[in-house]
Amino acid sequence: MGRVIFVSNNLIEVTATLFFDDVKKIRENAYRTLLNLSEFTFGCQAVIDADILRVLVDKLIAEPEAEILVLILELMN
């Protein structure tokens, strides 16, 4: 139920803005949130529809933290 509300309220885009936060833990939590959402087909399709993959490719180049790079790659998978 929470995932449906998350998607229907367009919170994917809001969460993606946190990828650019200065605080590492906030960025990490944003990626983990979308990873949890994308465990289900509904959430995975919503992430794709929100055009988050384009942002993830850009972040692969810009992200300085190795742990977060792993999360980005997991999310792209």
Secondary structure, 3 states (H helix, E strand, C coil): CHHHHHHHCCHHHHHHHHHHCCCHHHHHHHHHHHHHHCCCHHHHHHHHHCCHHHHHHHHHHHCCCHHHHHHHHHHHC
